Every structure is written in C-alpha cells, then in structure tokens.
Amino acid sequence: MKKNYLVTGGAGFIGYHVSKHLLDTNHNVICIDNINSYYSQTLKKNRLKVLLKYKNFKFIKVDISNKAIFSKKLLKVKIDKIIHLAAQAGVRHAFDYPRKYFLSNLQGFFNVLEFARERKIKELLCASTSSVYGDQKSYPIKEKFETSKPIQFYAATKKANEVMAYSYHKMFKINFVFMRFFTVYGPWGRPDLSIFKFVKNITNGDSIQIYNFGNHVRDFTYIDDVVSGVSKILKKKNKGVKIFNIGSGKKVKLMNIVRKIEILLNKKAKIKYLPMQPGDIYKTHSNSSLLNKYCGYKSKVSINIGLKKFINWFKEYYK
Ligand SMILES: NC(=O)c1ccc[n+]([C@@H]2O[C@H](COP(=O)([O-])OP(=O)(O)OC[C@H]3O[C@@H](n4cnc5c(N)ncnc54)[C@H](O)[C@@H]3O)[C@@H](O)[C@H]2O)c1
C-alpha cells in the first residue's frame, strides 16, 4: 500500500538511497534537510536533483533544531511514518564542534519527537550507530552489549536518542526502531569516510592518512544492504522500542581495504601512518542476527563487489 514517508536528512548519503528506494517502490517521500556544510553541499544538491525527478517526491529545506519553523513548514504534509536520519555525523568532528551535535542530534531529535507527538505519528525509524559500542571485549557485537559509556560525544548523542525514545514510547505510545549502522559505504557516499577518502586521494596522487598504523578493523556495510534492511523494517508493524545492528557481519583490516583499492585503481597509495586518534574505536564487527530473525535481513554485498561499485560511481561522478 502506498505510504507517505517523512525522511529527515534526505539529502544525505543514506537518506538519498532510502528515499530513492521508496520512490522506486511507488511511495510518497517528503524529505527535509538543512543541507549543512559538514561536507560538499554540491554533492547533497546533486543527490536531490536525482530525487526531484520523481513526481512523488517533495523537498523542504529546514533545520530540525528550529522547532517552530520545522513544524510550520510541514503543517499541510501528510505523514504515515518518519525515517529519521538527519544528524551531525562523524566521530572526530565532535572534538572541535560538540555544539553542532547538541543542536542537530539532541535538540533536533527532541523536536522530531515533539513533532511526532503533536501530529500523532506512531512509528519512527531512527539512525543510531555502531559507535555507541566503543571498544568491546568480545566480537561480533550484539545489541545487548555495553553501551552506557560512550567515548565520544557523537556516540553519546546517539545513545541519548535511544533513551529519549524509550520515554516517549512509555509516555505517548510512539513506537521506534533504532538502526545501529556499521560504517556504510557506496555510491553517493560521504566524503569524510575512509573508503571515499582513500579512493579520492589515491586517484589524485595525494597521500592518505592511516590511523592506528593500519590496524583498525571495520565492518563495512554496503549501502544496498542498509536500504534492504530499512525496507524490510518498514514493512513490519513495529511496536515498542526496538534496537538492531545493521552490518555486514564481516570484518576487514583497514590496510586490506587500501590494498584492494590499489588493485582496483591500478595505482599505489602514498601512505602516512599515524597513531590511534582520540575517540577512535579499534574494531567494529557486527552480529545482525537479531534483525535477521525479526525481518529476514541478510547482508548480500561483499566488500570486493561493493568497492568495485563505489569506484565505478566515483569515476563516473568525477569524470
Ligand atoms: N554513514 C555511516 O556510516 C553511518 C554510520 C552510523 C550511523 N550513521 C547515521 O545515519 C544517519 C545518516 O548518515 P549519513 O551517512 O547519510 O550522513 P549524512 O551527513 O550524509 O546525512 C545526514 C543529513 O542530515 C542533514 N542534517 C544534519 N543536521 C540537520 C539539521 N539540524 N536539520 C536538518 N538536516 C540536518 C545533513 O545536511 C545531511 O544531509 C545519521 O544519523 C548518521 O549519524 C551513519
């Protein structure tokens, strides 16, 4: 059945792909975004250009940290479910600009909660992050593992969202699904994330910085797997406050990613090895079996295929 989805952060990487999928499957999408300058605004605008070709798509430029304007601009829009992806993302940026995280991720999230309450919207899917886990003692990481001691403010805001939502569920019967994404990559990806930076710098002959001397281990999740997870969750009648990992379930050493990219680009990387940075997590590795049991989620795209697809997009986009 055709639904009306509000996608916050719809000009962002994941928001763009989720919106496009919903439009392709014949739903109505209302996207809001403030097109902030954390990374290339041109990239965000170009994503929107693709979405604006669909007649069932509407974009409203608005900042969720400003409740009055945000509610007013959405006054006449019909909404069945909210997919809340707008946030100040990035782990390291929070060391210099914690207030941005407060405004978008805490004040903004509170405004989204209040908006849902006022408009009697009963279901929200919200982006959380693998960063809430910090470093763990055992892997792969399950949802029940310790998350109460975030090591940077980005993770703290995301964990706070999960806790705030719980109270809104108890008080106002609003239902939530939190998706703890594990390092997402793919076409139209975020220029601040490692795979994008490696491909860009190696292509341009610039050096790349490798933290923790290349020993970081990451669970890289291809964007199509994330979209399929979101789509499966949306098909359910979600009740309560649910929290799920969305990852690939595979771990890769950062150095191996660099080697794979070198082969695919047929070019050697100039590498600057650096120590572990403050707030860095040594290892992420997901167990997504809870989501698999809930709705059949399964990661399908291997890192080799995902990297190829990303590089193909990169070459085409920047040609
Ligand atoms: N990409 C990943 O690897 C990853 C991993 C874990 C969690 N997440 C989370 O998933 C969500 C989407 O991430 P993404 O990678 O697409 O990031 P993104 O930065 O590409 O998208 C976020 C979008 O939100 C918008 N935004 C930020 N603050 C806003 C505000 N106050 N009002 C309106 N719009 C605002 C930005 O302009 C941006 O377009 C975020 O909540 C992020 O924290 C992403």
The ligand as an SDF file (V2000), in Angstrom:
LIG
                    3D

 44 48  0  0  0  0  0  0  0  0999 V2000
   27.1850    6.5460    7.0230 N   0  0  0  0  0  0  0  0  0  0  0  0
   27.5170    5.8160    8.0650 C   0  0  0  0  0  0  0  0  0  0  0  0
   28.4840    5.0390    8.0170 O   0  0  0  0  0  0  0  0  0  0  0  0
   26.7310    5.8860    9.3470 C   0  0  0  0  0  0  0  0  0  0  0  0
   27.0880    5.0030   10.3810 C   0  0  0  0  0  0  0  0  0  0  0  0
   26.3700    5.0470   11.5650 C   0  0  0  0  0  0  0  0  0  0  0  0
   25.3230    5.9240   11.7080 C   0  0  0  0  0  0  0  0  0  0  0  0
   25.0010    6.7880   10.7180 N   0  0  0  0  0  0  0  0  0  0  0  0
   23.8730    7.7060   10.9300 C   0  0  0  0  0  0  0  0  0  0  0  0
   22.9710    7.5690    9.8470 O   0  0  0  0  0  0  0  0  0  0  0  0
   22.3620    8.8240    9.5440 C   0  0  0  0  0  0  0  0  0  0  0  0
   22.6090    9.1880    8.1010 C   0  0  0  0  0  0  0  0  0  0  0  0
   24.0240    9.2380    7.9040 O   0  0  0  0  0  0  0  0  0  0  0  0
   24.6760    9.6500    6.5280 P   0  0  0  0  0  0  0  0  0  0  0  0
   25.9310    8.8620    6.3910 O   0  0  0  0  0  0  0  0  0  0  0  0
   23.6660    9.6310    5.4520 O   0  0  0  0  0  0  0  0  0  0  0  0
   25.1010   11.1560    6.8780 O   0  0  0  0  0  0  0  0  0  0  0  0
   24.9340   12.4860    6.0120 P   0  0  0  0  0  0  0  0  0  0  0  0
   25.7110   13.5260    6.7490 O   0  0  0  0  0  0  0  0  0  0  0  0
   25.2650   12.2120    4.6060 O   0  0  0  0  0  0  0  0  0  0  0  0
   23.3780   12.7810    6.1270 O   0  0  0  0  0  0  0  0  0  0  0  0
   22.7950   13.5000    7.1860 C   0  0  0  0  0  0  0  0  0  0  0  0
   21.9800   14.6280    6.5780 C   0  0  0  0  0  0  0  0  0  0  0  0
   21.3290   15.3170    7.6460 O   0  0  0  0  0  0  0  0  0  0  0  0
   21.3600   16.6920    7.3770 C   0  0  0  0  0  0  0  0  0  0  0  0
   21.2490   17.4140    8.6510 N   0  0  0  0  0  0  0  0  0  0  0  0
   22.1880   17.4810    9.6370 C   0  0  0  0  0  0  0  0  0  0  0  0
   21.7350   18.2600   10.6340 N   0  0  0  0  0  0  0  0  0  0  0  0
   20.4960   18.6880   10.2740 C   0  0  0  0  0  0  0  0  0  0  0  0
   19.5370   19.5460   10.8750 C   0  0  0  0  0  0  0  0  0  0  0  0
   19.7760   20.1370   12.0390 N   0  0  0  0  0  0  0  0  0  0  0  0
   18.3670   19.7770   10.2260 N   0  0  0  0  0  0  0  0  0  0  0  0
   18.1240   19.1970    9.0230 C   0  0  0  0  0  0  0  0  0  0  0  0
   19.0080   18.3860    8.3970 N   0  0  0  0  0  0  0  0  0  0  0  0
   20.1750   18.1410    9.0140 C   0  0  0  0  0  0  0  0  0  0  0  0
   22.6800   16.9270    6.6570 C   0  0  0  0  0  0  0  0  0  0  0  0
   22.6690   18.0990    5.8680 O   0  0  0  0  0  0  0  0  0  0  0  0
   22.8260   15.6600    5.8390 C   0  0  0  0  0  0  0  0  0  0  0  0
   22.3650   15.8430    4.5210 O   0  0  0  0  0  0  0  0  0  0  0  0
   22.9540    9.8190   10.5450 C   0  0  0  0  0  0  0  0  0  0  0  0
   22.0690    9.9280   11.6230 O   0  0  0  0  0  0  0  0  0  0  0  0
   24.2490    9.1720   10.9760 C   0  0  0  0  0  0  0  0  0  0  0  0
   24.6300    9.5950   12.2620 O   0  0  0  0  0  0  0  0  0  0  0  0
   25.6820    6.7820    9.5320 C   0  0  0  0  0  0  0  0  0  0  0  0
  1  2  1  0
  2  3  2  0
  2  4  1  0
  4  5  1  0
  4 44  2  0
  5  6  2  0
  6  7  1  0
  7  8  2  0
  8  9  1  0
  8 44  1  0
  9 10  1  0
  9 42  1  0
 10 11  1  0
 11 12  1  0
 11 40  1  0
 12 13  1  0
 13 14  1  0
 14 15  2  0
 14 16  1  0
 14 17  1  0
 17 18  1  0
 18 19  2  0
 18 20  1  0
 18 21  1  0
 21 22  1  0
 22 23  1  0
 23 24  1  0
 23 38  1  0
 24 25  1  0
 25 26  1  0
 25 36  1  0
 26 27  1  0
 26 35  1  0
 27 28  2  0
 28 29  1  0
 29 30  1  0
 29 35  2  0
 30 31  1  0
 30 32  2  0
 32 33  1  0
 33 34  2  0
 34 35  1  0
 36 37  1  0
 36 38  1  0
 38 39  1  0
 40 41  1  0
 40 42  1  0
 42 43  1  0
M  CHG  2   8   1  16  -1
M  END
$$$$
